[in-house]
Amino acid sequence: MPQKPSEHSPINIAILSRAPVPGQTKTRLIPALGPAGAAELHRRLLHKTVRTALAADIGPVTLWCTPDTTHPEFAACQQYGPLRLRSQVEGDLGQRMLATIASPTLIIGTDCPLLSVETLAQAATALRDQDAVLIPAADGGYVLIGLRQPNPAVFTNIAWGSASVLDSTRQRLQQAGYSWAELPTLWDVDQPADLARLAITHPELLNPP
């Protein structure tokens, strides 16, 4: 079984993000926001996520970038604190997430504005007690997964982007003999329908001052 971290040992945070290029990111929001508007929302979510991860102060933060680290918005995120930039590996989402884990790591994207400093701290605490931690997403996926060490089986044969991701991941964890914790369900900003609640919870992301 994965070795249990000590009570105050650092927990890495890996953030996976696309470059905020119009027409290439947040494509499902383009009908509502247009290519430039969807990319701009992604840019704001990216910056918010990096700020939150650094403020959580639970361990090193790495921004895993695609297609590479050269987009200026990735470098701009380094203004918030010690942030390492790395290029994502080739492969499906599971392979890209697996590559971020070398020691106890929380993996997140940039689509969940409700991820807070407190939530990340809770996830880190859970990972010190359990082999894994999950924060379910309302659409049947998850907004965070944490593992103490890499295990390809956890990310194998998953229908990424489907409503079965969370249940399939639970099965993989169970098959691996892992213990895990689940924190309360959150929601992502993926579809035009998500913009209405985003306007209520985080209006500054849609209409910054």
Contacts in CASP RR format, 6 or more apart in sequence:
PFRMAT RR
TARGET T0000
AUTHOR 0000-0000-0000
METHOD contacts of the structure
MODEL  1
MPQKPSEHSPINIAILSRAPVPGQTKTRLIPALGPAGAAELHRRLLHKTV
RTALAADIGPVTLWCTPDTTHPEFAACQQYGPLRLRSQVEGDLGQRMLAT
IASPTLIIGTDCPLLSVETLAQAATALRDQDAVLIPAADGGYVLIGLRQP
NPAVFTNIAWGSASVLDSTRQRLQQAGYSWAELPTLWDVDQPADLARLAI
THPELLNPP
1 131 0 8 1.000
1 177 0 8 1.000
1 178 0 8 1.000
2 131 0 8 1.000
2 147 0 8 1.000
2 148 0 8 1.000
2 149 0 8 1.000
2 178 0 8 1.000
3 148 0 8 1.000
3 149 0 8 1.000
4 128 0 8 1.000
4 129 0 8 1.000
4 148 0 8 1.000
5 11 0 8 1.000
5 104 0 8 1.000
5 127 0 8 1.000
5 128 0 8 1.000
5 148 0 8 1.000
6 128 0 8 1.000
7 128 0 8 1.000
9 104 0 8 1.000
9 128 0 8 1.000
10 58 0 8 1.000
10 59 0 8 1.000
10 60 0 8 1.000
10 104 0 8 1.000
11 58 0 8 1.000
11 59 0 8 1.000
11 104 0 8 1.000
11 105 0 8 1.000
11 106 0 8 1.000
11 124 0 8 1.000
11 127 0 8 1.000
11 128 0 8 1.000
12 59 0 8 1.000
12 60 0 8 1.000
12 61 0 8 1.000
12 62 0 8 1.000
12 101 0 8 1.000
12 102 0 8 1.000
12 103 0 8 1.000
12 104 0 8 1.000
12 105 0 8 1.000
12 106 0 8 1.000
13 53 0 8 1.000
13 56 0 8 1.000
13 58 0 8 1.000
13 59 0 8 1.000
13 60 0 8 1.000
13 61 0 8 1.000
13 62 0 8 1.000
13 105 0 8 1.000
13 106 0 8 1.000
13 108 0 8 1.000
13 120 0 8 1.000
14 62 0 8 1.000
14 64 0 8 1.000
14 97 0 8 1.000
14 100 0 8 1.000
14 101 0 8 1.000
14 105 0 8 1.000
14 106 0 8 1.000
14 107 0 8 1.000
14 108 0 8 1.000
15 49 0 8 1.000
15 50 0 8 1.000
15 53 0 8 1.000
15 61 0 8 1.000
15 62 0 8 1.000
15 63 0 8 1.000
15 64 0 8 1.000
15 108 0 8 1.000
15 109 0 8 1.000
15 110 0 8 1.000
16 64 0 8 1.000
16 66 0 8 1.000
16 88 0 8 1.000
16 96 0 8 1.000
16 97 0 8 1.000
16 100 0 8 1.000
16 107 0 8 1.000
16 108 0 8 1.000
16 109 0 8 1.000
16 110 0 8 1.000
17 46 0 8 1.000
17 49 0 8 1.000
17 63 0 8 1.000
17 64 0 8 1.000
17 65 0 8 1.000
17 66 0 8 1.000
17 74 0 8 1.000
17 109 0 8 1.000
17 110 0 8 1.000
18 24 0 8 1.000
18 25 0 8 1.000
18 42 0 8 1.000
18 65 0 8 1.000
18 66 0 8 1.000
19 25 0 8 1.000
19 65 0 8 1.000
19 66 0 8 1.000
19 67 0 8 1.000
19 71 0 8 1.000
19 73 0 8 1.000
19 74 0 8 1.000
20 39 0 8 1.000
20 40 0 8 1.000
20 42 0 8 1.000
20 43 0 8 1.000
20 46 0 8 1.000
20 71 0 8 1.000
20 73 0 8 1.000
21 39 0 8 1.000
21 71 0 8 1.000
22 35 0 8 1.000
22 36 0 8 1.000
22 37 0 8 1.000
22 38 0 8 1.000
22 39 0 8 1.000
23 30 0 8 1.000
23 35 0 8 1.000
23 38 0 8 1.000
23 39 0 8 1.000
24 39 0 8 1.000
25 38 0 8 1.000
25 39 0 8 1.000
25 42 0 8 1.000
26 33 0 8 1.000
26 38 0 8 1.000
26 39 0 8 1.000
26 41 0 8 1.000
26 42 0 8 1.000
27 38 0 8 1.000
28 190 0 8 1.000
28 191 0 8 1.000
28 192 0 8 1.000
29 37 0 8 1.000
29 38 0 8 1.000
29 41 0 8 1.000
29 189 0 8 1.000
29 190 0 8 1.000
29 191 0 8 1.000
29 192 0 8 1.000
29 195 0 8 1.000
30 38 0 8 1.000
31 192 0 8 1.000
32 38 0 8 1.000
32 192 0 8 1.000
32 195 0 8 1.000
33 40 0 8 1.000
33 41 0 8 1.000
33 195 0 8 1.000
41 189 0 8 1.000
41 205 0 8 1.000
41 206 0 8 1.000
42 110 0 8 1.000
43 73 0 8 1.000
44 205 0 8 1.000
44 208 0 8 1.000
45 110 0 8 1.000
45 111 0 8 1.000
45 113 0 8 1.000
45 189 0 8 1.000
45 205 0 8 1.000
46 73 0 8 1.000
46 77 0 8 1.000
46 110 0 8 1.000
47 73 0 8 1.000
47 76 0 8 1.000
47 77 0 8 1.000
47 80 0 8 1.000
48 110 0 8 1.000
48 113 0 8 1.000
48 202 0 8 1.000
48 205 0 8 1.000
49 108 0 8 1.000
49 109 0 8 1.000
49 110 0 8 1.000
49 112 0 8 1.000
49 115 0 8 1.000
50 61 0 8 1.000
50 63 0 8 1.000
50 77 0 8 1.000
50 80 0 8 1.000
50 83 0 8 1.000
51 80 0 8 1.000
52 115 0 8 1.000
52 116 0 8 1.000
52 117 0 8 1.000
52 120 0 8 1.000
53 61 0 8 1.000
53 108 0 8 1.000
53 120 0 8 1.000
54 61 0 8 1.000
54 80 0 8 1.000
54 81 0 8 1.000
54 82 0 8 1.000
54 83 0 8 1.000
55 117 0 8 1.000
56 117 0 8 1.000
56 120 0 8 1.000
56 121 0 8 1.000
56 124 0 8 1.000
58 106 0 8 1.000
58 120 0 8 1.000
58 121 0 8 1.000
58 124 0 8 1.000
60 82 0 8 1.000
60 84 0 8 1.000
61 82 0 8 1.000
61 83 0 8 1.000
61 84 0 8 1.000
62 83 0 8 1.000
62 84 0 8 1.000
62 85 0 8 1.000
62 86 0 8 1.000
62 100 0 8 1.000
63 74 0 8 1.000
63 77 0 8 1.000
63 83 0 8 1.000
63 84 0 8 1.000
63 85 0 8 1.000
63 86 0 8 1.000
64 86 0 8 1.000
64 87 0 8 1.000
64 88 0 8 1.000
64 96 0 8 1.000
64 99 0 8 1.000
64 100 0 8 1.000
65 71 0 8 1.000
65 74 0 8 1.000
65 85 0 8 1.000
65 86 0 8 1.000
65 87 0 8 1.000
65 88 0 8 1.000
66 87 0 8 1.000
66 88 0 8 1.000
66 96 0 8 1.000
67 87 0 8 1.000
68 87 0 8 1.000
69 75 0 8 1.000
69 85 0 8 1.000
69 86 0 8 1.000
69 87 0 8 1.000
74 85 0 8 1.000
75 85 0 8 1.000
77 83 0 8 1.000
78 85 0 8 1.000
88 96 0 8 1.000
88 99 0 8 1.000
89 95 0 8 1.000
89 96 0 8 1.000
89 99 0 8 1.000
92 160 0 8 1.000
93 155 0 8 1.000
93 158 0 8 1.000
93 160 0 8 1.000
93 161 0 8 1.000
94 155 0 8 1.000
94 158 0 8 1.000
94 160 0 8 1.000
95 155 0 8 1.000
97 107 0 8 1.000
97 145 0 8 1.000
97 155 0 8 1.000
98 150 0 8 1.000
98 151 0 8 1.000
98 152 0 8 1.000
98 154 0 8 1.000
98 155 0 8 1.000
100 107 0 8 1.000
101 107 0 8 1.000
101 147 0 8 1.000
101 149 0 8 1.000
101 150 0 8 1.000
102 150 0 8 1.000
103 148 0 8 1.000
103 149 0 8 1.000
104 127 0 8 1.000
104 128 0 8 1.000
104 146 0 8 1.000
104 147 0 8 1.000
104 148 0 8 1.000
104 149 0 8 1.000
105 146 0 8 1.000
105 147 0 8 1.000
106 120 0 8 1.000
106 123 0 8 1.000
106 124 0 8 1.000
106 127 0 8 1.000
106 133 0 8 1.000
106 144 0 8 1.000
106 145 0 8 1.000
106 146 0 8 1.000
107 144 0 8 1.000
107 145 0 8 1.000
107 146 0 8 1.000
107 147 0 8 1.000
108 115 0 8 1.000
108 143 0 8 1.000
108 144 0 8 1.000
109 143 0 8 1.000
111 143 0 8 1.000
111 188 0 8 1.000
111 189 0 8 1.000
111 190 0 8 1.000
112 137 0 8 1.000
112 143 0 8 1.000
112 144 0 8 1.000
112 186 0 8 1.000
112 187 0 8 1.000
112 188 0 8 1.000
112 189 0 8 1.000
113 189 0 8 1.000
113 198 0 8 1.000
113 201 0 8 1.000
113 202 0 8 1.000
113 205 0 8 1.000
114 186 0 8 1.000
114 187 0 8 1.000
114 201 0 8 1.000
115 135 0 8 1.000
115 143 0 8 1.000
115 144 0 8 1.000
115 186 0 8 1.000
119 135 0 8 1.000
119 144 0 8 1.000
119 183 0 8 1.000
119 186 0 8 1.000
120 144 0 8 1.000
122 183 0 8 1.000
123 133 0 8 1.000
123 135 0 8 1.000
123 144 0 8 1.000
123 146 0 8 1.000
123 183 0 8 1.000
126 133 0 8 1.000
126 181 0 8 1.000
126 183 0 8 1.000
127 133 0 8 1.000
127 146 0 8 1.000
127 147 0 8 1.000
127 148 0 8 1.000
127 181 0 8 1.000
129 181 0 8 1.000
130 178 0 8 1.000
130 179 0 8 1.000
130 180 0 8 1.000
130 181 0 8 1.000
131 147 0 8 1.000
131 148 0 8 1.000
131 173 0 8 1.000
131 176 0 8 1.000
131 177 0 8 1.000
131 178 0 8 1.000
131 179 0 8 1.000
131 180 0 8 1.000
132 145 0 8 1.000
132 146 0 8 1.000
132 147 0 8 1.000
132 148 0 8 1.000
132 154 0 8 1.000
132 173 0 8 1.000
132 178 0 8 1.000
132 179 0 8 1.000
132 180 0 8 1.000
132 181 0 8 1.000
133 144 0 8 1.000
133 145 0 8 1.000
133 146 0 8 1.000
133 180 0 8 1.000
133 181 0 8 1.000
133 182 0 8 1.000
133 183 0 8 1.000
134 142 0 8 1.000
134 144 0 8 1.000
134 145 0 8 1.000
134 146 0 8 1.000
134 166 0 8 1.000
134 169 0 8 1.000
134 170 0 8 1.000
134 180 0 8 1.000
134 181 0 8 1.000
134 182 0 8 1.000
134 183 0 8 1.000
135 142 0 8 1.000
135 143 0 8 1.000
135 144 0 8 1.000
135 145 0 8 1.000
135 182 0 8 1.000
135 183 0 8 1.000
135 184 0 8 1.000
135 185 0 8 1.000
135 186 0 8 1.000
136 142 0 8 1.000
136 143 0 8 1.000
136 166 0 8 1.000
136 182 0 8 1.000
136 185 0 8 1.000
136 186 0 8 1.000
137 143 0 8 1.000
137 166 0 8 1.000
137 185 0 8 1.000
137 186 0 8 1.000
137 187 0 8 1.000
137 188 0 8 1.000
138 185 0 8 1.000
138 186 0 8 1.000
138 187 0 8 1.000
138 188 0 8 1.000
139 163 0 8 1.000
139 187 0 8 1.000
139 188 0 8 1.000
139 190 0 8 1.000
140 163 0 8 1.000
140 164 0 8 1.000
140 165 0 8 1.000
140 166 0 8 1.000
140 167 0 8 1.000
141 161 0 8 1.000
141 163 0 8 1.000
141 165 0 8 1.000
141 166 0 8 1.000
141 169 0 8 1.000
142 165 0 8 1.000
142 166 0 8 1.000
142 169 0 8 1.000
143 186 0 8 1.000
143 187 0 8 1.000
143 188 0 8 1.000
144 183 0 8 1.000
145 154 0 8 1.000
145 169 0 8 1.000
147 154 0 8 1.000
151 176 0 8 1.000
153 172 0 8 1.000
153 175 0 8 1.000
153 176 0 8 1.000
154 169 0 8 1.000
154 172 0 8 1.000
154 173 0 8 1.000
154 176 0 8 1.000
154 178 0 8 1.000
155 172 0 8 1.000
156 172 0 8 1.000
157 168 0 8 1.000
158 165 0 8 1.000
158 168 0 8 1.000
158 169 0 8 1.000
158 172 0 8 1.000
159 165 0 8 1.000
159 168 0 8 1.000
170 180 0 8 1.000
173 180 0 8 1.000
187 194 0 8 1.000
187 197 0 8 1.000
188 194 0 8 1.000
189 195 0 8 1.000
189 198 0 8 1.000
195 206 0 8 1.000
198 205 0 8 1.000
198 206 0 8 1.000
199 206 0 8 1.000
END
